[in-house]
Amino acid sequence: MKHTCLAAAVALLVTSAAIAPARALQPGWDAESCGWYIILGCTQSRMSAKGQLADLGGPMVGGGAGTRVLNTSDLDGFRDGFYCVADGPYASQDDAGSVAWIEAVPDAYIKRGC
């Protein structure tokens, strides 16, 4: 059931991306060397986060920056001890917010980290 729901969510994301106007987003950081990330899910297990990333389509799916597993202990602005599946970094909150992840992952949110 879990894989079926994730597959449906990814299919919805792909369909939505094909319908929505395309906007090429480049990865980047802001003037303070911080970036904006779309957080797609967090866990205390690196292996679990890698599994979530694979279920979502792997490291190159996303809005231009690509998805990855972040160790939150490596970023200021994040709570230590978690591994988060994230798309980013993007140079601005608006760039991160323009990526259509919320349609595929309803609990997705945007967070700034340095």
FIVO-548135 format. One record per residue: residue in three letters; x, y, z of N, C-alpha, C in turn. Coordinates in steps of 0.05 Angstrom, whole numbers, plus 5000, padded with zeros to 4 digits. Layout:
N
ALAXYZXYZXYZ...
end
This chain:
114
MET501749765000500050005000501750255000LYS503850255017505650495019506850554992HIS507950344978509150394952507150484931THR504750384933502550464914501950754917CYS501750854942501151134947503451314938LEU505951224943508151384934508351394903ALA507751164890507851154861505751344850ALA503351344862501251514853502051814857ALA503351874879504152144885506252234865VAL508152064858510152134838508952164811ALA506951994804505552024778504152294778LEU502852374800501552624801503452854798LEU505852834810507853044807508753074778VAL509252844765510152854738507952964720THR505452894724503252994709502953294714SER503153384739502853664746505053824733ALA507453714733509753854722509353894692ALA508153694679507753714650505553914644ILE503653964662501454144657502354434664ALA503754464686504554724696506654844678PRO506655114676508755234660511555164671ALA513255084653515955004662517555254669ARG519055234690520855444698523455324707ALA525555374693528155264699529255394725LEU529555234745530655334770533455224774GLN535155404782537955324786538455304816PRO540055114824540755104852542355344860GLY542355414885543855644893543555714922TRP545055914930545056004958544456304957ASP543556414980543056694981545656844989ALA545357104994547757274999549157185025GLU547857045042549156965068550156675066SER550356565042551156285037549256085049CYS546756155050544655975060542955895036GLY541555675038539755585017537055515027TRP535155515009532355445016531855155006TYR530854995023530354705017527454645019ILE526554465002523854355004524154095019ILE523054075043523353845059521053655053LEU521753415045519753215036519252995057GLY520852985077520552795098523152765114CYS522952715140525252685157524952435174THR527252315181527352085198530052085213GLN530251935234532851915248534551695236SER533651555215535151345202535951425174ARG538651425169539551495142538451295121MET538451035128537450835109534450885103SER532850955123530051015118529751255099ALA531351455104531251695087532051625058LYS534051455055534851375028532651215015GLY531151055030528850915019526651105010GLN526151315026524151515018525051654993LEU527551714991528551844967528151674942ALA528851414945528451234922525451214915ASP523651204935520851184929519751434914LEU521051664919520251914905521451944877GLY523251774870524451784843527351814842GLY528751834864531651854865532752134865PRO535352154863536652414868536252624846MET535452554823535352754802532452854797VAL530552754811527752844808527553104824GLY525953284815525653534830525653774812GLY525954004824525654254809528154374798GLY530254234796532754344784535154304802ALA534754324828536954274847537353984852GLY535253824848535353534853534953464882THR533753234886533253144914535653004925ARG535853004951538152884965537352824994VAL538952675007538652635036540552825050LEU539452995068541053175084541453075112ASN543753095122544253045151543853315165THR541753335180541053595192543153695212SER544853525221547053605239549153775224ASP549053765198551053915181550054195173LEU547554255180546454515171545354675195ASP546254925196545155115216542255165208GLY540455185227537655235222535954985222PHE537254755223535854495225536354375252ARG534454215262534754075287536653835282ASP538753805299540753595296539453315299GLY540753125286539952845291537952725272PHE537452855250535552755230536752735203TYR535552575186536252555157533652625142CYS533852835126531452935112531852905082VAL529752815069529652815040528853095032ALA530553225016530153505009530853554980ASP529453744969530153854943531354134947GLY533754174938534954434942537954394945PRO539354604950538454874958537655044934TYR535855234940535055444921535855714933ALA536355904916537356164925535256334940SER532656274935530656434948528256254956GLN526756354975524356214984522356194962ASP522156404945520356404923521056184903ASP523656154897524455934878523655664890ALA524255624915523555364927520555324928GLY519055534933516155514934514855474908SER516255524886515055494859515155204850VAL516655034863516854754856514354604866ALA513154444850510554324856510554074873TRP512454054892512553824909510053784927ILE508754004935506453984953504253814942GLU504053794915502053624903502653324906ALA505253254907506052984910506452904939VAL507453094955507953044983506553264999PRO504053215007502453425020503753545045ASP505453395059506753505083509353655077ALA510053685052512553825045512454115055TYR514754215063514954485072517754605065ILE518054865066520454995058521955085083LYS524555045083526255125106528955225096ARG529955425110532555545103534755415120GLY536955355108539155245123541855355112CYS543855355129546455465121548655255125
end
